[in-house]
Amino acid sequence: MSGQESHRDEDEDFYMKCRASYLAVFRSSLSNITSKQLLCRVLQQAGRNPSLATLSKYWTPRTSKLNFDDFCEILKCEKKTEETELMRAFKKMDVNSDGYITHSELEKALTTRGEKMTTEEVKTIFTLADINKDGKLNYEEFCRLLVSTAEQCQVAALERLEADAKLKIQNFGSQSYSPPKSAVSSASSAAAAPVAATHPQPPETSDATLRKDSRSSSRPSSARSRRSSLANSINMTSSSTKSSKVPEPAGLQEWHHSHMKGCFFLEDDGSIGSLQYQLHIPQTTNVYLTIQPQSLGHRPDKSPPWMTVDTVLFIMSAGETKEDSTVVHFTESKDKEVYQKYIWKGELNTGTYYLLPFTSGCRLKKRIKKNLSDKPVELVSRTDSGELDLTLELREALSDIFEIIDLDGNGLLSLEEYNFFELRTSGEKCDKEAWAVCKENFDMRNNQLTRQGFMELNLMEATEKDGDPADLWVILEAMGYNRTLELVEACPFQIDVHCEDMPLSLQTISMDTGPKLLNQALHKSIIARTGAKALRGQDNVFIYTYRGEHRISSLIVNKTNQKVTVHINNEQSRNCSSSRGMSVFAVEVPARTKMVCQHILPISDKQDWTYNCVETILTCT
């Protein structure tokens, strides 16, 4: 057996065990983990013994759910509890080294060290663990029993999976969807959302995994594939061979111009949120519009990872309700001279439009923190006089955050801009009275917070906590930073709008509704630019595959009165990265619903890429 085949077998074995453990707790691998307790239970089923600290690492105060993909990534980081590891822990409690733990020794260890337990909890544990009922715990016997029981549970789960053909073919994938129109009609008259989220993405999967992910045990039979599947194959040339189709208009410097900044944020559930904007055109005119990632520039020796993130801006006419809004255009073409700068040029009629930023999620994905044992960067230090101060590393990060939330780029933070930051980091707004207090205590100009004032405010936060950096870390992580102060779960961007004949108005819009408008725009843009292909044997289940210059997107439309589960296989694709983070997965589409199946970008923009996808109906129940 070759090394590649051996690695693939190990990969298949790992995911089979993951699925077996997951299905021992949930009815479907498409179900979500919705609490810390459920996370603990499914990890224990997989042979792990998670501490409270471990659970809190993956289930933070901002976590609402984890999916099967997240679970697999966690298992890669959290190894099984070994018998030798348990023995070492017990031997530390065995003060006289006789191979036994007395009640008093156990109580002392469990109530004074680590995650402290109550006396009653210790008594319960000892009652259950005292196998010989002699008042002592033979911990070698106990460790052996504990490990063997965990292994038996996993074997039983695997046997159950092997015996159930329906479960065996069931694969994994996010199951987020846009509700049917009837489910959202009551909210359709609300103001358009400035914070929108794309479908949840699973944790980051390496390019190598995308190429070699086989999992043949999950595939439907070839006979079934021929009966109810659809194959799509698209060859794409590298972006290095493409020229811009949208030249900059002559005399652009003389056009009326407005710009606004924003940021894509990767949420705990894998979705991607962003501000949305409103554009008002007072008279029909030519418009030149661009969106691109924003360089913050504190590390000139290193290209920021977010600069490779793809960006799109949807332009929707503002109807009386969101349901009345229609997609007018979106930025399909990319400027060859400026990496990831997307462009639209054309004429817009008099009126109000929504500008909806979007990224596919192929290059902005959740990352499992693999070096959690590494010491985090110091945030607070003391001066020679003993006073608290922010470290240089933190000041640089805060300066970048200031750039991100300074939406109009005037070097000052208005109350509205500061509330963008507050809602992101604490979920609460700063009212006018609190803003007046800020004016008395921190550096301001024209009733707006300066960069120095922003630093002073954060220093006050650290001082009030006597140097405890916990609250500062909450802020940094909410803004997309990791513990080494790298911006890895966010992508700042800038929008520029030029109008030839008339001044324009560009502003952010309220933050009180969800991602429905963006999903609507995405669905309509895909349907408008490609034809529907019905899955064989399913006349009312359609696949729309949009082929843009630099992105491929597929949409599943289920017009039946029952949910369907579609198995997706991208294994024959070449140089492709899926927004789902894997090459084989399943998508559950509720009745009479549209759902984005996946977005595809090339792994390397400098090489040709081939999209080869087989979509197969697994269930229709």
CORZIRA-V285688 format. One line per field, one symbol per residue. psi: psi as a letter, one per 30 degrees, with the letter a starting at -180 (. if undefined). burial: + if it has 9 or more other ideal C-beta (glycine too) atoms within 8 Angstrom, else -. A space follows every 10 residues. Layout:
psi = ???
burial = ???
This chain:
psi = kleeeeeeee eeeeeeeeee eeffelfkff lkkgleeeee efeefgglik leeeefefjl fgkflkaeee eeeefeejlk jleeeeeeee fffieghggl kleeeeeeef fflbjkllee eeeeeeeefi efhggljjfe eeeeeeeeee eeeeeeeeee eefjeeeefk allkgklkll effgefgfgl lkkfjlklkk kllkkleeee fgjdhfffkl leeeeeehlk kkkkkkllff fklkfikkkk gefflkkklk lakkkjlegf lklllllkkk jfkklkkjkl klkkkfgfif fkkkffffkk kkjkjkkjae leffkkkell jekkkffjkg jkkkkakklk aklkjjkkkf ffgjlkkkjf hffkklkkek lklfggkklk leeeeeeeee eeeefiefgg gljleeeefe eeeeffgllj leeeeeeeef flklkhgkkl eeeeeeeeee eeefghfkge eeeeeeefgg kafghkjfhl jklkkkkkke fkllkkllll hglageeeee eeeeeeefgl lkkkkkfifg jkkkjkjaeg kkkkkkjjgl glllkkkkjg fglkhkkkff glfklkkjjl khkkkkelkk lkekfflllk jjkjkkkeli .
burial = -----++++- ++-+++++++ +++++---++ --+----+++ ++++++++-+ ---+++-++- --+--+++++ +++++--+-- +----++--+ +-++-----+ ++--++++++ +--------- ++--++---+ +----++++- -++++++--+ +-++-+++-+ +-----++++ +++++-++-+ ---+---+-- -+++++++++ +++++---++ -++++--+++ ---++--+++ -+++-+-++- -+-+-+--+- -+--++-+++ +++++++-++ ++++++++++ +---++++++ ++++-+---- ---+-++-++ +++++++++- -++-+-+--+ +-+++----+ +++++--+-- ++++++++++ +++++++++- ------+-++ -------+++ +-++++++++ ++++++++-- -++++-++++ +++-+----+ ----+--++- -+-+---+++ --++++++++ +++-+-+-+- ++++++++++ +++-+-++++ ++++++++++ -+-+-+-++- --+-++++++ +++++++--+ -+++++-+-- ++++++---- ++++++++-+ --++++++++ -++-++++++ ++++++++++ +-++++++++ +++---+-++ ++++++++-+ -
